[in-house]
Amino acid sequence: MDRPVLHIGNKRYSSWSLRAWLILRKAGIDFDEALVPLYTPQTRQAVSDLSPGGSVPALTTQHGTFWDSLAIAEWAAERVPGLWPEHEGRRALARAAVCRMHAGFTALRGQCAMDIARTPQAVALNADTRADIAAIQALWNDVGSVDGPWLFGRWSIADAFFTPVAVRFYTFDIPLHAGAQDYCDKLLADEDYAAWRSAALAETLPGPAG
């Protein structure tokens, strides 16, 4: 296989696919993408046939297919320098921030699902979601760099992992502290995210029920 293939879900809804796709784009890795439509009667079987983990994104390389956006991120980082911060301490912080996003903030993800085409509109947020929003802003404030516009100065894997959070904050019209709002604006103005968003808005695939 000459080029890896990134199998993704609907660009409108699949936050984990967005993360992996952004990382490969920023890494400059040539890859093909293959869409696995979500929310169809065939989705479960299609994903199971493709991915041993039963989920997308999944990356097919000459060594086989592996899944999980964080695993894909580390695969890219082993091949392309600069996707994590250079400084050892900052690199550890970036990994900690990514792992917290990867495993946590379930209330925000549950109540404010990513839908890139959603017209921005506020909803009544439950206490757990409000706590997640406060914790994310505190995290950004605690680790934020003064050496550049991204979370750790230069663009890193951490920025890919928080891009779908910025989408959620925007589409659910969530008020943020000034620093957090500036960071979200930066994420959503990124040219690679803009390319993903344009494709997401052009999709005509079915969405989640309800």
C-alpha positions as CSV (number, residue, x, y, z in Angstrom):
1,M,0.0,0.0,0.0
2,D,1.6,3.3,-1.2
3,R,-0.7,5.7,0.8
4,P,-2.4,5.2,4.1
5,V,-6.2,5.4,4.1
6,L,-8.0,7.2,6.8
7,H,-11.6,5.8,7.3
8,I,-13.8,8.5,8.8
9,G,-17.4,9.1,9.8
10,N,-19.6,11.9,8.6
11,K,-17.7,15.1,8.6
12,R,-20.7,16.9,10.0
13,Y,-20.8,14.8,13.2
14,S,-17.7,12.8,13.7
15,S,-15.5,14.7,16.2
16,W,-12.9,11.9,16.6
17,S,-12.5,11.6,12.8
18,L,-11.9,15.4,12.6
19,R,-9.1,15.1,15.2
20,A,-7.3,12.4,13.2
21,W,-7.8,14.1,9.9
22,L,-6.4,17.4,11.2
23,I,-3.3,15.7,12.5
24,L,-2.5,13.9,9.3
25,R,-3.1,17.1,7.4
26,K,-0.8,19.2,9.7
27,A,1.8,16.4,9.5
28,G,1.9,16.7,5.7
29,I,1.3,13.0,5.4
30,D,-0.2,12.0,2.1
31,F,-3.3,9.9,2.7
32,D,-6.6,8.9,1.1
33,E,-9.8,9.2,3.0
34,A,-12.7,6.8,2.9
35,L,-16.1,7.7,4.3
36,V,-18.1,5.2,6.5
37,P,-21.6,6.7,6.7
38,L,-22.9,6.8,10.2
39,Y,-26.5,6.5,11.3
40,T,-27.5,3.9,8.7
41,P,-28.6,0.2,9.2
42,Q,-25.4,-0.9,7.6
43,T,-23.1,1.2,9.8
44,R,-22.4,-1.2,12.6
45,Q,-21.4,-4.0,10.3
46,A,-19.4,-1.8,8.0
47,V,-17.4,-0.4,10.9
48,S,-16.9,-3.9,12.5
49,D,-15.7,-5.3,9.2
50,L,-13.2,-2.4,8.8
51,S,-11.9,-1.8,12.3
52,P,-10.9,-4.3,15.0
53,G,-11.8,-1.6,17.5
54,G,-15.3,-1.3,16.1
55,S,-15.0,2.5,15.6
56,V,-13.8,5.2,13.3
57,P,-11.5,6.9,12.6
58,A,-9.4,3.9,11.6
59,L,-6.1,4.1,9.6
60,T,-5.1,1.4,7.2
61,T,-1.4,1.3,6.4
62,Q,0.9,-1.3,5.0
63,H,1.1,-2.8,8.5
64,G,-2.7,-3.2,8.9
65,T,-5.6,-1.2,10.2
66,F,-5.6,0.4,13.6
67,W,-8.1,2.6,15.2
68,D,-8.5,5.3,17.9
69,S,-7.6,9.0,17.2
70,L,-4.9,9.1,19.9
71,A,-3.2,6.0,18.4
72,I,-3.3,7.6,15.0
73,A,-1.9,10.8,16.4
74,E,1.1,8.9,17.9
75,W,1.6,7.1,14.7
76,A,1.9,10.4,12.9
77,A,4.2,11.9,15.6
78,E,6.6,9.0,15.2
79,R,7.0,9.9,11.5
80,V,6.9,13.7,11.6
81,P,8.7,15.8,14.2
82,G,7.0,18.8,15.7
83,L,3.5,17.5,16.3
84,W,4.2,17.5,20.1
85,P,6.0,20.4,21.8
86,E,9.7,20.2,21.7
87,H,10.3,21.0,25.4
88,E,10.1,17.9,27.5
89,G,7.9,19.5,30.2
90,R,5.6,21.1,27.7
91,R,5.3,17.9,25.8
92,A,4.2,16.1,28.9
93,L,1.6,18.7,29.6
94,A,0.3,18.5,26.1
95,R,0.0,14.8,26.4
96,A,-1.8,15.2,29.7
97,A,-4.3,17.7,28.2
98,V,-4.9,15.4,25.2
99,C,-5.5,12.4,27.5
100,R,-7.9,14.3,29.6
101,M,-9.9,15.3,26.5
102,H,-9.7,11.8,25.1
103,A,-11.1,10.2,28.3
104,G,-13.1,13.0,29.9
105,F,-15.7,15.8,29.5
106,T,-18.4,13.2,28.8
107,A,-21.2,15.5,30.0
108,L,-20.3,18.2,27.4
109,R,-19.9,15.5,24.7
110,G,-23.3,14.0,25.7
111,Q,-25.4,17.2,25.9
112,C,-23.6,19.2,23.1
113,A,-22.9,16.7,20.4
114,M,-20.8,18.0,17.5
115,D,-22.9,19.1,14.5
116,I,-21.0,21.5,12.3
117,A,-24.1,22.6,10.4
118,R,-26.1,23.4,13.6
119,T,-27.3,27.0,13.7
120,P,-25.7,28.5,16.8
121,Q,-28.3,28.4,19.6
122,A,-28.0,28.2,23.4
123,V,-29.7,25.5,25.4
124,A,-30.2,25.0,29.1
125,L,-27.0,23.3,30.2
126,N,-27.1,20.8,33.0
127,A,-24.7,21.1,36.0
128,D,-22.3,18.5,34.8
129,T,-22.0,20.1,31.4
130,R,-21.4,23.5,33.0
131,A,-18.7,21.9,35.2
132,D,-17.0,20.5,32.1
133,I,-17.0,23.9,30.4
134,A,-15.4,25.5,33.4
135,A,-12.8,22.7,33.7
136,I,-11.9,23.1,30.0
137,Q,-11.4,26.8,30.3
138,A,-9.3,26.3,33.4
139,L,-7.2,23.8,31.7
140,W,-6.6,26.0,28.7
141,N,-5.7,28.9,31.1
142,D,-3.3,26.7,33.1
143,V,-1.3,25.3,30.2
144,G,-1.7,28.1,27.7
145,S,1.5,29.4,26.1
146,V,2.7,33.0,25.7
147,D,5.1,31.9,23.0
148,G,2.6,31.6,20.2
149,P,-1.1,31.6,19.2
150,W,-1.8,27.9,19.8
151,L,-2.3,26.1,23.1
152,F,1.4,25.2,23.4
153,G,2.8,27.9,21.2
154,R,3.2,26.1,17.9
155,W,0.3,24.0,16.6
156,S,0.3,20.6,18.2
157,I,-1.8,17.5,18.5
158,A,-3.5,19.2,21.5
159,D,-5.0,21.7,19.2
160,A,-6.5,19.0,17.0
161,F,-8.1,17.4,20.1
162,F,-9.7,20.6,21.2
163,T,-11.0,21.8,17.8
164,P,-14.3,19.8,18.1
165,V,-14.7,21.5,21.6
166,A,-14.5,24.9,19.9
167,V,-17.2,23.7,17.4
168,R,-19.4,22.7,20.3
169,F,-18.9,26.0,22.1
170,Y,-19.7,27.9,18.9
171,T,-22.8,26.0,17.8
172,F,-24.3,25.9,21.3
173,D,-23.5,29.6,21.8
174,I,-21.7,29.1,25.0
175,P,-20.2,32.2,26.6
176,L,-16.5,31.9,27.4
177,H,-13.8,33.9,29.1
178,A,-11.9,36.2,26.8
179,G,-8.8,34.0,26.5
180,A,-10.8,30.8,25.9
181,Q,-12.9,32.7,23.2
182,D,-9.7,33.9,21.5
183,Y,-8.4,30.3,21.4
184,C,-11.6,29.0,20.0
185,D,-11.7,31.7,17.3
186,K,-8.1,30.6,16.3
187,L,-9.1,27.0,16.1
188,L,-12.2,27.7,14.0
189,A,-10.3,30.1,11.6
190,D,-7.7,27.4,10.8
191,E,-7.5,26.7,7.1
192,D,-7.5,22.9,7.5
193,Y,-10.6,23.0,9.7
194,A,-12.2,25.3,7.2
195,A,-11.7,22.7,4.5
196,W,-13.3,20.0,6.7
197,R,-16.2,22.3,7.6
198,S,-16.8,23.1,3.9
199,A,-17.1,19.4,3.1
200,A,-19.3,18.8,6.2
201,L,-21.8,21.5,5.1
202,A,-22.0,19.9,1.7
203,E,-22.9,16.4,3.1
204,T,-26.4,15.0,2.4
205,L,-26.0,11.9,4.6
206,P,-28.6,11.0,7.2
207,G,-27.9,12.2,10.8
208,P,-28.7,10.9,14.2
209,A,-32.4,10.3,15.0
210,G,-34.2,12.6,17.3
